[in-house]
């Protein structure tokens, strides 16, 4: 009888947890993916993060002139630093990137909450992106990472 009571209690607790997760106000948010940093010397920054700190270069994206527009270094399977050349912008943290399961659903959710959500676009890295600026002009980049995105490919290569 005690075993049956524990079994039923376990099912009830499991259902309660499942219901609580399903009702999360941020359903579809996977987690923090990267922090974007603007740097005055991209080569020095990549060398520091990859050689000194041991975060390997995951991928880079080139602009139309063939110069690096950004370089991702990989901290863990799902966590990166996005390094960007300053090109007249002040050095420092530029944005943070949050992965979402479904961009359409995520942007709709944030718009319904009153956020100023930018149009959805596909980046040169093949990630599906949108941006939200908070009242302090801190930018949150939303990313959906399809299999062809460089982010997803780097995550799959991680050992």
Order of alpha helices (4+ residues) and beta strands (2+ residues): alpha-beta-alpha-beta-beta-beta-beta-alpha-beta-beta-beta-alpha
